């Protein structure tokens, strides 16, 4: 039962635009930190 509820919740989150905005911001921050690190080498 827990597995089915978990998958159902994941599908609902995957359809949410807020989730994709959050992932895009997280990816942007991650890449900006990697970019800053590679410039200082």
N, CA, C and O atoms as a GROMACS GRO file, in nm:
protein
  164
    1UNK      N    1   0.083  -0.120   0.000
    1UNK     CA    2   0.000   0.000   0.000
    1UNK      C    3   0.087   0.125   0.000
    1UNK      O    4   0.057   0.222  -0.069
    2UNK      N    5   0.194   0.122   0.078
    2UNK     CA    6   0.281   0.239   0.084
    2UNK      C    7   0.343   0.267  -0.053
    2UNK      O    8   0.353   0.383  -0.094
    3UNK      N    9   0.384   0.162  -0.123
    3UNK     CA   10   0.447   0.177  -0.254
    3UNK      C   11   0.354   0.240  -0.356
    3UNK      O   12   0.396   0.326  -0.434
    4UNK      N   13   0.228   0.199  -0.355
    4UNK     CA   14   0.133   0.254  -0.452
    4UNK      C   15   0.103   0.400  -0.421
    4UNK      O   16   0.092   0.483  -0.512
    5UNK      N   17   0.089   0.432  -0.293
    5UNK     CA   18   0.065   0.572  -0.256
    5UNK      C   19   0.186   0.659  -0.289
    5UNK      O   20   0.171   0.773  -0.332
    6UNK      N   21   0.305   0.604  -0.268
    6UNK     CA   22   0.427   0.678  -0.298
    6UNK      C   23   0.437   0.707  -0.448
    6UNK      O   24   0.469   0.820  -0.487
    7UNK      N   25   0.409   0.607  -0.531
    7UNK     CA   26   0.413   0.628  -0.676
    7UNK      C   27   0.307   0.727  -0.723
    7UNK      O   28   0.332   0.807  -0.812
    8UNK      N   29   0.189   0.720  -0.662
    8UNK     CA   30   0.082   0.814  -0.697
    8UNK      C   31   0.124   0.957  -0.663
    8UNK      O   32   0.099   1.049  -0.742
    9UNK      N   33   0.184   0.975  -0.550
    9UNK     CA   34   0.230   1.108  -0.508
    9UNK      C   35   0.342   1.157  -0.600
    9UNK      O   36   0.345   1.275  -0.635
   10UNK      N   37   0.433   1.068  -0.638
   10UNK     CA   38   0.542   1.107  -0.729
   10UNK      C   39   0.488   1.150  -0.864
   10UNK      O   40   0.540   1.244  -0.923
   11UNK      N   41   0.386   1.083  -0.913
   11UNK     CA   42   0.325   1.122  -1.041
   11UNK      C   43   0.261   1.260  -1.031
   11UNK      O   44   0.272   1.340  -1.124
   12UNK      N   45   0.195   1.289  -0.919
   12UNK     CA   46   0.133   1.420  -0.901
   12UNK      C   47   0.238   1.529  -0.892
   12UNK      O   48   0.220   1.638  -0.947
   13UNK      N   49   0.348   1.502  -0.823
   13UNK     CA   50   0.457   1.600  -0.812
   13UNK      C   51   0.521   1.622  -0.949
   13UNK      O   52   0.555   1.735  -0.984
   14UNK      N   53   0.536   1.514  -1.027
   14UNK     CA   54   0.595   1.525  -1.159
   14UNK      C   55   0.514   1.610  -1.255
   14UNK      O   56   0.570   1.664  -1.350
   15UNK      N   57   0.386   1.622  -1.232
   15UNK     CA   58   0.299   1.704  -1.316
   15UNK      C   59   0.296   1.849  -1.272
   15UNK      O   60   0.238   1.934  -1.341
   16UNK      N   61   0.356   1.879  -1.159
   16UNK     CA   62   0.350   2.014  -1.102
   16UNK      C   63   0.454   2.105  -1.165
   16UNK      O   64   0.570   2.066  -1.178
   17UNK      N   65   0.415   2.225  -1.202
   17UNK     CA   66   0.507   2.323  -1.260
   17UNK      C   67   0.604   2.375  -1.153
   17UNK      O   68   0.717   2.412  -1.184
   18UNK      N   69   0.560   2.378  -1.029
   18UNK     CA   70   0.646   2.425  -0.920
   18UNK      C   71   0.768   2.334  -0.905
   18UNK      O   72   0.878   2.380  -0.876
   19UNK      N   73   0.748   2.205  -0.924
   19UNK     CA   74   0.857   2.108  -0.915
   19UNK      C   75   0.963   2.138  -1.020
   19UNK      O   76   1.082   2.136  -0.990
   20UNK      N   77   0.920   2.165  -1.143
   20UNK     CA   78   1.015   2.192  -1.250
   20UNK      C   79   1.087   2.325  -1.230
   20UNK      O   80   1.204   2.338  -1.265
   21UNK      N   81   1.019   2.423  -1.174
   21UNK     CA   82   1.085   2.551  -1.141
   21UNK      C   83   1.190   2.528  -1.034
   21UNK      O   84   1.301   2.582  -1.043
   22UNK      N   85   1.158   2.449  -0.933
   22UNK     CA   86   1.253   2.419  -0.827
   22UNK      C   87   1.375   2.345  -0.881
   22UNK      O   88   1.489   2.378  -0.846
   23UNK      N   89   1.352   2.246  -0.967
   23UNK     CA   90   1.463   2.171  -1.026
   23UNK      C   91   1.550   2.262  -1.113
   23UNK      O   92   1.672   2.250  -1.110
   24UNK      N   93   1.488   2.351  -1.189
   24UNK     CA   94   1.564   2.444  -1.273
   24UNK      C   95   1.649   2.537  -1.188
   24UNK      O   96   1.765   2.562  -1.222
   25UNK      N   97   1.595   2.588  -1.079
   25UNK     CA   98   1.672   2.675  -0.989
   25UNK      C   99   1.786   2.597  -0.924
   25UNK      O  100   1.898   2.648  -0.915
   26UNK      N  101   1.760   2.478  -0.880
   26UNK     CA  102   1.863   2.395  -0.818
   26UNK      C  103   1.974   2.365  -0.918
   26UNK      O  104   2.092   2.371  -0.883
   27UNK      N  105   1.938   2.332  -1.040
   27UNK     CA  106   2.036   2.305  -1.144
   27UNK      C  107   2.116   2.431  -1.178
   27UNK      O  108   2.237   2.424  -1.201
   28UNK      N  109   2.048   2.546  -1.180
   28UNK     CA  110   2.117   2.672  -1.206
   28UNK      C  111   2.219   2.704  -1.099
   28UNK      O  112   2.331   2.744  -1.130
   29UNK      N  113   2.182   2.689  -0.974
   29UNK     CA  114   2.276   2.714  -0.865
   29UNK      C  115   2.393   2.616  -0.870
   29UNK      O  116   2.507   2.655  -0.847
   30UNK      N  117   2.363   2.490  -0.899
   30UNK     CA  118   2.468   2.389  -0.906
   30UNK      C  119   2.567   2.420  -1.018
   30UNK      O  120   2.688   2.414  -0.998
   31UNK      N  121   2.515   2.454  -1.135
   31UNK     CA  122   2.602   2.485  -1.248
   31UNK      C  123   2.681   2.614  -1.226
   31UNK      O  124   2.796   2.625  -1.269
   32UNK      N  125   2.620   2.710  -1.158
   32UNK     CA  126   2.693   2.834  -1.132
   32UNK      C  127   2.808   2.810  -1.034
   32UNK      O  128   2.914   2.873  -1.046
   33UNK      N  129   2.790   2.720  -0.940
   33UNK     CA  130   2.897   2.688  -0.848
   33UNK      C  131   3.007   2.609  -0.919
   33UNK      O  132   3.125   2.632  -0.894
   34UNK      N  133   2.970   2.518  -1.005
   34UNK     CA  134   3.069   2.443  -1.080
   34UNK      C  135   3.144   2.536  -1.176
   34UNK      O  136   3.265   2.522  -1.194
   35UNK      N  137   3.072   2.629  -1.236
   35UNK     CA  138   3.134   2.723  -1.327
   35UNK      C  139   3.234   2.812  -1.254
   35UNK      O  140   3.342   2.840  -1.306
   36UNK      N  141   3.199   2.856  -1.133
   36UNK     CA  142   3.289   2.940  -1.055
   36UNK      C  143   3.413   2.860  -1.014
   36UNK      O  144   3.524   2.914  -1.011
   37UNK      N  145   3.394   2.732  -0.984
   37UNK     CA  146   3.505   2.649  -0.942
   37UNK      C  147   3.602   2.622  -1.059
   37UNK      O  148   3.723   2.622  -1.041
   38UNK      N  149   3.546   2.601  -1.177
   38UNK     CA  150   3.632   2.570  -1.291
   38UNK      C  151   3.710   2.693  -1.338
   38UNK      O  152   3.817   2.679  -1.396
   39UNK      N  153   3.657   2.814  -1.314
   39UNK     CA  154   3.728   2.936  -1.356
   39UNK      C  155   3.851   2.961  -1.269
   39UNK      O  156   3.947   3.023  -1.313
   40UNK      N  157   3.847   2.914  -1.144
   40UNK     CA  158   3.959   2.943  -1.052
   40UNK      C  159   4.074   2.845  -1.067
   40UNK      O  160   4.177   2.864  -1.002
   41UNK      N  161   4.060   2.742  -1.147
   41UNK     CA  162   4.170   2.645  -1.162
   41UNK      C  163   4.287   2.705  -1.232
   41UNK      O  164   4.387   2.637  -1.253
   0.00000   0.00000   0.00000
